[in-house]
Each structure stands twice: as C-alpha cells, then as structure tokens.
Amino acid sequence: MAAKMHTSGTRRFLFLQGPHGPFFGQLARRLQDLGHHCQRIGINQGDRAFWPRRLPYTAFRAPLGTWPETLAAHLTRHAITDLVVYSDARAFHRDAIAVARETGLRVHVFEEGYLRPYWISYERDGANGNSALMQITRDQIDAAAPTAQSPARRVPAVWGALRQHIFYGALYHFCVLALNHSYPAFRPHRSLGTAAELRLYLRLMAGLAPRRIERALAERRIARLAVPSHLVLLQLAHDASFRDHGPFETAAEFIRTVLQGFAEGAPPGHHLIFKTHPLEDGREPIARTIRTEAQALGLGGRVHVLHGGKLARLLDETLSVVTVNSTAAQQALWRGLPVKAFGEAVYCKPGFVSDQPLATFFAAPQAPDLPGYLRFREALLTSSQVQGSFYAAAGRRQLLKTLPDRMLDPAGPYQHIVSEAVQARYIVAGDGHRGKSAPTPSLKVVQ
C-alpha cells in the first residue's frame, strides 16, 4: 500500500450509529488522543450507552423528517470535517451522507468485511452496492496486482466474535427498550419493534448450544449420504445487502427460485444443501419454507438444511454455490468453485460469477477465472479490508492499530489501487528509460 499521508491541522469527526458495542467509542477516543475532535449524534439510548462520557454527545429526538436540516445546521455550527457511519443503508445514514456530500465532507463507511470473518470493511462514501469498488474494472485490478498471490498468508490470528456480536446486540436492544423514554420519536430501522428484536437476540443466545448439536447431527447425516451436492448460502432477509442490493423481496422468494432451478437442471443423483446465516434468528420460517417447497417439487429427499456453522468443510465437498450476494461466496471463489450470484456484490465481476441461467448452472456450472479472482482478492486485502472484529476485544484492538492512519489518509482506500495501476502502465525499457503505455481508465472516487 502507498505510504500514509496525513492532513495538516485538526479534523472534526461526527460519529452516527455504529456496530453494537464499544467499537465506535474506542475509535473516537483513539482519534481524540491523536489531537482530533470527536463527537456523536445518537437517536436512542443504545447509542448513548456505548459512547464515552467525556466526549460530546447530542441526542436527536425529533422525527426523522427534520433530520437533514438539523444535521446541516449541526455540521456548520461545529465545523465538522468528517462523517463516520456503520452501514450506508439506514435512512438516518442515507440522509446524512447526502447532506455530507453537498457540504464536501469526507464520509467514512464501516461494514462487515467482504472477506469476513477475519476482516471488516472500511470505505469512503458507500459500501456494498454503493461502494466505489463497483466502478473499478478488472483491467485496473490486474494492473495494480499483476501477480495472483495466495491470500492465505494474510489470515490473522483467530478471534471468535459470534457470541460477542449476539451479546452486544441484545444489550443494545435492552437499552433501547428499557431506557429510551427520552427519545419519543425514535423508530427502529427494521420492521420489527425493539421488544421483538430483543426477544430474538435472547433466543439466539439461548439456542447456540442446541443448534450446535443439531447441526453436527445434520452434517453427519449428509456426509454419510456420499452424494454430489450443491450449496445455497442464505442471508438475513432483513439485512441491507439482501434488501437493498438484491432482486428478491423475501427469503422465501429466493428459496423458491433456487429450488425450481435445481428441479429443472440438476442431475437426478445430486442433492442441495441450504446453509442459514449464523445470526438467523427465526423471524422467518426458513426451514419450514424449504421443506414445503421441496416437497411440492418432488425434491424432499434431496434437499437439506444446515443451521449456521463453519463453511470451510461444506465448501470442500460441494460442486457449486448459489447465493444472492453473500460475502461468503468469496470463500467459494477462492477455492475455484463455480458461483451463481443474484443482485449486486463487489465480487460480481466478469469471469468471477457465472452468468448461466440457474437450471443450466446446476446442470454444468462454469468455474471462475481463479487467477483473476486471486488478484481481485489481493486488491481487497491491500485496500478496504482491515484485520479485526467490531465485537471481540482482541479484534477491536487489532483494528485500532491501523484504522486511525487510514481515516486520516487524504486518499480513499481504492485510490491506492488506481494509483498503483497508473504506475504499472509505465514500462521499463531495456535502456533504463520509462515508456508510457495506454492511459488508465478513469475512476471517480469521492474523497
């Protein structure tokens, strides 16, 4: 990666909603220690509970419709230079990013990692389908990383985060449910109410051990079948990547589409395995929907459901992978497995995911361009993917080692790829002089 360049003078960061837990507060303290000003606007008591008491906090208690004007005035009054959000899909954040763009602020967007579970994503201006990465071409990636390298060397020490993720989610929703009387206008960004969200988190926590046993038994049954299989990676239907960047309204619609394609195209002896998301909390009857639809298509004995669990073992045994736009599909691409992806995802580039109709894909899935994908993965690892976790203490410590430098860098993470691509187009001639090749494709990145 290019050498870090820091801006001169003090920066003024405004934090909005972050991942559940103390990460945003710890990051703000680190930036504050480096001489910059940090403050937060919160919309509920969960935001307040995880913010350091010594740092400024403003409670937004008005209806969401007044938010853009309120924020614009706040940015001017406090001379804010940088906006920091987790996820760009919430209405609260979408409106804030639009205001920030109009006023020329830098927008720092955090998300779960494109190469999770060992990395988080740090980008400028947008994430997922709104990421600047969507505009970067394969030619630019190939020029920036001409040699495909195995990313295995970059896997950091393992830090478990699932239990911590669930714990902080439950604690956050408890604060909102029990202590939110001073935020009368608050409305959650998801369709369920806060009490229902809290119940689901508590049920998820209580069911971790039973689900582990149930999953182990199901994995053993599937392994004993010793049949060729295809894997479907399910996502949380209420998650922004599925909801805002995919073509399906519900998980049931996606399930029906996959089962129909499998019934039409898969060879008779092949089986289909649906793997639910590790944080699937039962708000939708996923397993029942799969069983009902499979029976209706005469696939009952060939379709299986696994509740969460480790992905590596399944990928070692499967023939292909189908998903909407799950980041887990990148583990399949890394192994050279054929992937059929619906919707928008940063890895949905020509030659990586199959463009076959679904029935044709199940009949004879096309493998990805593995060397090309490895170059893409290497580009991710040297730009937007940061080692660590939002939820586990060890993972947060890892993030805080590098994130302040990245946030203070005037260039966004993907501008380094473009800069290196420009350099790669200068060819060293035999006489030692540099000759210039064709111009580099342009890329607009909001700083």
Secondary structure as a PSIPRED ss2 file (coil, helix, strand):
# PSIPRED VFORMAT (PSIPRED V4.0)

   1 M C   1.000  0.000  0.000
   2 A C   1.000  0.000  0.000
   3 A C   1.000  0.000  0.000
   4 K C   1.000  0.000  0.000
   5 M C   1.000  0.000  0.000
   6 H C   1.000  0.000  0.000
   7 T C   1.000  0.000  0.000
   8 S C   1.000  0.000  0.000
   9 G C   1.000  0.000  0.000
  10 T C   1.000  0.000  0.000
  11 R C   1.000  0.000  0.000
  12 R E   0.000  0.000  1.000
  13 F E   0.000  0.000  1.000
  14 L E   0.000  0.000  1.000
  15 F E   0.000  0.000  1.000
  16 L C   1.000  0.000  0.000
  17 Q C   1.000  0.000  0.000
  18 G C   1.000  0.000  0.000
  19 P C   1.000  0.000  0.000
  20 H C   1.000  0.000  0.000
  21 G C   1.000  0.000  0.000
  22 P C   1.000  0.000  0.000
  23 F H   0.000  1.000  0.000
  24 F H   0.000  1.000  0.000
  25 G H   0.000  1.000  0.000
  26 Q H   0.000  1.000  0.000
  27 L H   0.000  1.000  0.000
  28 A H   0.000  1.000  0.000
  29 R H   0.000  1.000  0.000
  30 R H   0.000  1.000  0.000
  31 L H   0.000  1.000  0.000
  32 Q H   0.000  1.000  0.000
  33 D H   0.000  1.000  0.000
  34 L C   1.000  0.000  0.000
  35 G C   1.000  0.000  0.000
  36 H C   1.000  0.000  0.000
  37 H E   0.000  0.000  1.000
  38 C E   0.000  0.000  1.000
  39 Q E   0.000  0.000  1.000
  40 R E   0.000  0.000  1.000
  41 I E   0.000  0.000  1.000
  42 G E   0.000  0.000  1.000
  43 I C   1.000  0.000  0.000
  44 N C   1.000  0.000  0.000
  45 Q H   0.000  1.000  0.000
  46 G H   0.000  1.000  0.000
  47 D H   0.000  1.000  0.000
  48 R H   0.000  1.000  0.000
  49 A H   0.000  1.000  0.000
  50 F C   1.000  0.000  0.000
  51 W C   1.000  0.000  0.000
  52 P C   1.000  0.000  0.000
  53 R C   1.000  0.000  0.000
  54 R C   1.000  0.000  0.000
  55 L C   1.000  0.000  0.000
  56 P C   1.000  0.000  0.000
  57 Y E   0.000  0.000  1.000
  58 T E   0.000  0.000  1.000
  59 A E   0.000  0.000  1.000
  60 F C   1.000  0.000  0.000
  61 R C   1.000  0.000  0.000
  62 A C   1.000  0.000  0.000
  63 P C   1.000  0.000  0.000
  64 L H   0.000  1.000  0.000
  65 G H   0.000  1.000  0.000
  66 T H   0.000  1.000  0.000
  67 W H   0.000  1.000  0.000
  68 P H   0.000  1.000  0.000
  69 E H   0.000  1.000  0.000
  70 T H   0.000  1.000  0.000
  71 L H   0.000  1.000  0.000
  72 A H   0.000  1.000  0.000
  73 A H   0.000  1.000  0.000
  74 H H   0.000  1.000  0.000
  75 L H   0.000  1.000  0.000
  76 T H   0.000  1.000  0.000
  77 R H   0.000  1.000  0.000
  78 H C   1.000  0.000  0.000
  79 A C   1.000  0.000  0.000
  80 I C   1.000  0.000  0.000
  81 T C   1.000  0.000  0.000
  82 D E   0.000  0.000  1.000
  83 L E   0.000  0.000  1.000
  84 V E   0.000  0.000  1.000
  85 V E   0.000  0.000  1.000
  86 Y E   0.000  0.000  1.000
  87 S C   1.000  0.000  0.000
  88 D C   1.000  0.000  0.000
  89 A C   1.000  0.000  0.000
  90 R C   1.000  0.000  0.000
  91 A H   0.000  1.000  0.000
  92 F H   0.000  1.000  0.000
  93 H H   0.000  1.000  0.000
  94 R H   0.000  1.000  0.000
  95 D H   0.000  1.000  0.000
  96 A H   0.000  1.000  0.000
  97 I H   0.000  1.000  0.000
  98 A H   0.000  1.000  0.000
  99 V H   0.000  1.000  0.000
 100 A H   0.000  1.000  0.000
 101 R H   0.000  1.000  0.000
 102 E H   0.000  1.000  0.000
 103 T H   0.000  1.000  0.000
 104 G C   1.000  0.000  0.000
 105 L C   1.000  0.000  0.000
 106 R E   0.000  0.000  1.000
 107 V E   0.000  0.000  1.000
 108 H E   0.000  0.000  1.000
 109 V E   0.000  0.000  1.000
 110 F E   0.000  0.000  1.000
 111 E E   0.000  0.000  1.000
 112 E E   0.000  0.000  1.000
 113 G C   1.000  0.000  0.000
 114 Y C   1.000  0.000  0.000
 115 L C   1.000  0.000  0.000
 116 R C   1.000  0.000  0.000
 117 P C   1.000  0.000  0.000
 118 Y C   1.000  0.000  0.000
 119 W E   0.000  0.000  1.000
 120 I E   0.000  0.000  1.000
 121 S E   0.000  0.000  1.000
 122 Y E   0.000  0.000  1.000
 123 E E   0.000  0.000  1.000
 124 R E   0.000  0.000  1.000
 125 D C   1.000  0.000  0.000
 126 G C   1.000  0.000  0.000
 127 A C   1.000  0.000  0.000
 128 N H   0.000  1.000  0.000
 129 G H   0.000  1.000  0.000
 130 N H   0.000  1.000  0.000
 131 S C   1.000  0.000  0.000
 132 A H   0.000  1.000  0.000
 133 L H   0.000  1.000  0.000
 134 M H   0.000  1.000  0.000
 135 Q H   0.000  1.000  0.000
 136 I C   1.000  0.000  0.000
 137 T C   1.000  0.000  0.000
 138 R H   0.000  1.000  0.000
 139 D H   0.000  1.000  0.000
 140 Q H   0.000  1.000  0.000
 141 I H   0.000  1.000  0.000
 142 D H   0.000  1.000  0.000
 143 A H   0.000  1.000  0.000
 144 A H   0.000  1.000  0.000
 145 A C   1.000  0.000  0.000
 146 P C   1.000  0.000  0.000
 147 T C   1.000  0.000  0.000
 148 A C   1.000  0.000  0.000
 149 Q C   1.000  0.000  0.000
 150 S C   1.000  0.000  0.000
 151 P H   0.000  1.000  0.000
 152 A H   0.000  1.000  0.000
 153 R H   0.000  1.000  0.000
 154 R H   0.000  1.000  0.000
 155 V C   1.000  0.000  0.000
 156 P C   1.000  0.000  0.000
 157 A C   1.000  0.000  0.000
 158 V C   1.000  0.000  0.000
 159 W C   1.000  0.000  0.000
 160 G C   1.000  0.000  0.000
 161 A C   1.000  0.000  0.000
 162 L H   0.000  1.000  0.000
 163 R H   0.000  1.000  0.000
 164 Q H   0.000  1.000  0.000
 165 H H   0.000  1.000  0.000
 166 I H   0.000  1.000  0.000
 167 F H   0.000  1.000  0.000
 168 Y H   0.000  1.000  0.000
 169 G H   0.000  1.000  0.000
 170 A H   0.000  1.000  0.000
 171 L H   0.000  1.000  0.000
 172 Y H   0.000  1.000  0.000
 173 H H   0.000  1.000  0.000
 174 F H   0.000  1.000  0.000
 175 C H   0.000  1.000  0.000
 176 V H   0.000  1.000  0.000
 177 L H   0.000  1.000  0.000
 178 A H   0.000  1.000  0.000
 179 L H   0.000  1.000  0.000
 180 N H   0.000  1.000  0.000
 181 H H   0.000  1.000  0.000
 182 S H   0.000  1.000  0.000
 183 Y C   1.000  0.000  0.000
 184 P C   1.000  0.000  0.000
 185 A C   1.000  0.000  0.000
 186 F C   1.000  0.000  0.000
 187 R C   1.000  0.000  0.000
 188 P C   1.000  0.000  0.000
 189 H C   1.000  0.000  0.000
 190 R C   1.000  0.000  0.000
 191 S C   1.000  0.000  0.000
 192 L C   1.000  0.000  0.000
 193 G C   1.000  0.000  0.000
 194 T H   0.000  1.000  0.000
 195 A H   0.000  1.000  0.000
 196 A H   0.000  1.000  0.000
 197 E H   0.000  1.000  0.000
 198 L H   0.000  1.000  0.000
 199 R H   0.000  1.000  0.000
 200 L H   0.000  1.000  0.000
 201 Y H   0.000  1.000  0.000
 202 L H   0.000  1.000  0.000
 203 R H   0.000  1.000  0.000
 204 L H   0.000  1.000  0.000
 205 M H   0.000  1.000  0.000
 206 A H   0.000  1.000  0.000
 207 G C   1.000  0.000  0.000
 208 L H   0.000  1.000  0.000
 209 A H   0.000  1.000  0.000
 210 P H   0.000  1.000  0.000
 211 R H   0.000  1.000  0.000
 212 R H   0.000  1.000  0.000
 213 I H   0.000  1.000  0.000
 214 E H   0.000  1.000  0.000
 215 R H   0.000  1.000  0.000
 216 A H   0.000  1.000  0.000
 217 L H   0.000  1.000  0.000
 218 A H   0.000  1.000  0.000
 219 E H   0.000  1.000  0.000
 220 R H   0.000  1.000  0.000
 221 R H   0.000  1.000  0.000
 222 I H   0.000  1.000  0.000
 223 A H   0.000  1.000  0.000
 224 R H   0.000  1.000  0.000
 225 L H   0.000  1.000  0.000
 226 A C   1.000  0.000  0.000
 227 V C   1.000  0.000  0.000
 228 P C   1.000  0.000  0.000
 229 S E   0.000  0.000  1.000
 230 H E   0.000  0.000  1.000
 231 L E   0.000  0.000  1.000
 232 V E   0.000  0.000  1.000
 233 L E   0.000  0.000  1.000
 234 L C   1.000  0.000  0.000
 235 Q C   1.000  0.000  0.000
 236 L C   1.000  0.000  0.000
 237 A C   1.000  0.000  0.000
 238 H C   1.000  0.000  0.000
 239 D C   1.000  0.000  0.000
 240 A H   0.000  1.000  0.000
 241 S H   0.000  1.000  0.000
 242 F H   0.000  1.000  0.000
 243 R H   0.000  1.000  0.000
 244 D H   0.000  1.000  0.000
 245 H H   0.000  1.000  0.000
 246 G C   1.000  0.000  0.000
 247 P C   1.000  0.000  0.000
 248 F C   1.000  0.000  0.000
 249 E C   1.000  0.000  0.000
 250 T C   1.000  0.000  0.000
 251 A H   0.000  1.000  0.000
 252 A H   0.000  1.000  0.000
 253 E H   0.000  1.000  0.000
 254 F H   0.000  1.000  0.000
 255 I H   0.000  1.000  0.000
 256 R H   0.000  1.000  0.000
 257 T H   0.000  1.000  0.000
 258 V H   0.000  1.000  0.000
 259 L H   0.000  1.000  0.000
 260 Q H   0.000  1.000  0.000
 261 G H   0.000  1.000  0.000
 262 F H   0.000  1.000  0.000
 263 A H   0.000  1.000  0.000
 264 E H   0.000  1.000  0.000
 265 G H   0.000  1.000  0.000
 266 A C   1.000  0.000  0.000
 267 P C   1.000  0.000  0.000
 268 P C   1.000  0.000  0.000
 269 G C   1.000  0.000  0.000
 270 H C   1.000  0.000  0.000
 271 H E   0.000  0.000  1.000
 272 L E   0.000  0.000  1.000
 273 I E   0.000  0.000  1.000
 274 F E   0.000  0.000  1.000
 275 K E   0.000  0.000  1.000
 276 T C   1.000  0.000  0.000
 277 H C   1.000  0.000  0.000
 278 P C   1.000  0.000  0.000
 279 L C   1.000  0.000  0.000
 280 E C   1.000  0.000  0.000
 281 D C   1.000  0.000  0.000
 282 G C   1.000  0.000  0.000
 283 R C   1.000  0.000  0.000
 284 E C   1.000  0.000  0.000
 285 P C   1.000  0.000  0.000
 286 I H   0.000  1.000  0.000
 287 A H   0.000  1.000  0.000
 288 R H   0.000  1.000  0.000
 289 T H   0.000  1.000  0.000
 290 I H   0.000  1.000  0.000
 291 R H   0.000  1.000  0.000
 292 T H   0.000  1.000  0.000
 293 E H   0.000  1.000  0.000
 294 A H   0.000  1.000  0.000
 295 Q H   0.000  1.000  0.000
 296 A H   0.000  1.000  0.000
 297 L C   1.000  0.000  0.000
 298 G C   1.000  0.000  0.000
 299 L C   1.000  0.000  0.000
 300 G H   0.000  1.000  0.000
 301 G H   0.000  1.000  0.000
 302 R H   0.000  1.000  0.000
 303 V E   0.000  0.000  1.000
 304 H E   0.000  0.000  1.000
 305 V E   0.000  0.000  1.000
 306 L E   0.000  0.000  1.000
 307 H C   1.000  0.000  0.000
 308 G C   1.000  0.000  0.000
 309 G C   1.000  0.000  0.000
 310 K C   1.000  0.000  0.000
 311 L C   1.000  0.000  0.000
 312 A H   0.000  1.000  0.000
 313 R H   0.000  1.000  0.000
 314 L H   0.000  1.000  0.000
 315 L H   0.000  1.000  0.000
 316 D H   0.000  1.000  0.000
 317 E H   0.000  1.000  0.000
 318 T C   1.000  0.000  0.000
 319 L C   1.000  0.000  0.000
 320 S C   1.000  0.000  0.000
 321 V E   0.000  0.000  1.000
 322 V E   0.000  0.000  1.000
 323 T E   0.000  0.000  1.000
 324 V C   1.000  0.000  0.000
 325 N C   1.000  0.000  0.000
 326 S C   1.000  0.000  0.000
 327 T C   1.000  0.000  0.000
 328 A C   1.000  0.000  0.000
 329 A H   0.000  1.000  0.000
 330 Q H   0.000  1.000  0.000
 331 Q H   0.000  1.000  0.000
 332 A H   0.000  1.000  0.000
 333 L H   0.000  1.000  0.000
 334 W H   0.000  1.000  0.000
 335 R C   1.000  0.000  0.000
 336 G C   1.000  0.000  0.000
 337 L C   1.000  0.000  0.000
 338 P C   1.000  0.000  0.000
 339 V E   0.000  0.000  1.000
 340 K E   0.000  0.000  1.000
 341 A E   0.000  0.000  1.000
 342 F C   1.000  0.000  0.000
 343 G C   1.000  0.000  0.000
 344 E C   1.000  0.000  0.000
 345 A C   1.000  0.000  0.000
 346 V C   1.000  0.000  0.000
 347 Y C   1.000  0.000  0.000
 348 C C   1.000  0.000  0.000
 349 K C   1.000  0.000  0.000
 350 P C   1.000  0.000  0.000
 351 G C   1.000  0.000  0.000
 352 F C   1.000  0.000  0.000
 353 V C   1.000  0.000  0.000
 354 S C   1.000  0.000  0.000
 355 D C   1.000  0.000  0.000
 356 Q C   1.000  0.000  0.000
 357 P C   1.000  0.000  0.000
 358 L H   0.000  1.000  0.000
 359 A H   0.000  1.000  0.000
 360 T H   0.000  1.000  0.000
 361 F H   0.000  1.000  0.000
 362 F H   0.000  1.000  0.000
 363 A H   0.000  1.000  0.000
 364 A C   1.000  0.000  0.000
 365 P C   1.000  0.000  0.000
 366 Q C   1.000  0.000  0.000
 367 A C   1.000  0.000  0.000
 368 P C   1.000  0.000  0.000
 369 D C   1.000  0.000  0.000
 370 L H   0.000  1.000  0.000
 371 P H   0.000  1.000  0.000
 372 G H   0.000  1.000  0.000
 373 Y H   0.000  1.000  0.000
 374 L H   0.000  1.000  0.000
 375 R H   0.000  1.000  0.000
 376 F H   0.000  1.000  0.000
 377 R H   0.000  1.000  0.000
 378 E H   0.000  1.000  0.000
 379 A H   0.000  1.000  0.000
 380 L H   0.000  1.000  0.000
 381 L H   0.000  1.000  0.000
 382 T C   1.000  0.000  0.000
 383 S C   1.000  0.000  0.000
 384 S C   1.000  0.000  0.000
 385 Q E   0.000  0.000  1.000
 386 V E   0.000  0.000  1.000
 387 Q E   0.000  0.000  1.000
 388 G C   1.000  0.000  0.000
 389 S C   1.000  0.000  0.000
 390 F C   1.000  0.000  0.000
 391 Y C   1.000  0.000  0.000
 392 A C   1.000  0.000  0.000
 393 A H   0.000  1.000  0.000
 394 A H   0.000  1.000  0.000
 395 G H   0.000  1.000  0.000
 396 R H   0.000  1.000  0.000
 397 R H   0.000  1.000  0.000
 398 Q H   0.000  1.000  0.000
 399 L H   0.000  1.000  0.000
 400 L H   0.000  1.000  0.000
 401 K H   0.000  1.000  0.000
 402 T H   0.000  1.000  0.000
 403 L H   0.000  1.000  0.000
 404 P H   0.000  1.000  0.000
 405 D H   0.000  1.000  0.000
 406 R H   0.000  1.000  0.000
 407 M H   0.000  1.000  0.000
 408 L H   0.000  1.000  0.000
 409 D C   1.000  0.000  0.000
 410 P C   1.000  0.000  0.000
 411 A C   1.000  0.000  0.000
 412 G C   1.000  0.000  0.000
 413 P C   1.000  0.000  0.000
 414 Y C   1.000  0.000  0.000
 415 Q H   0.000  1.000  0.000
 416 H H   0.000  1.000  0.000
 417 I H   0.000  1.000  0.000
 418 V H   0.000  1.000  0.000
 419 S H   0.000  1.000  0.000
 420 E H   0.000  1.000  0.000
 421 A H   0.000  1.000  0.000
 422 V H   0.000  1.000  0.000
 423 Q H   0.000  1.000  0.000
 424 A H   0.000  1.000  0.000
 425 R C   1.000  0.000  0.000
 426 Y E   0.000  0.000  1.000
 427 I E   0.000  0.000  1.000
 428 V E   0.000  0.000  1.000
 429 A C   1.000  0.000  0.000
 430 G C   1.000  0.000  0.000
 431 D C   1.000  0.000  0.000
 432 G C   1.000  0.000  0.000
 433 H C   1.000  0.000  0.000
 434 R E   0.000  0.000  1.000
 435 G E   0.000  0.000  1.000
 436 K E   0.000  0.000  1.000
 437 S C   1.000  0.000  0.000
 438 A C   1.000  0.000  0.000
 439 P C   1.000  0.000  0.000
 440 T C   1.000  0.000  0.000
 441 P C   1.000  0.000  0.000
 442 S C   1.000  0.000  0.000
 443 L C   1.000  0.000  0.000
 444 K C   1.000  0.000  0.000
 445 V C   1.000  0.000  0.000
 446 V C   1.000  0.000  0.000
 447 Q C   1.000  0.000  0.000
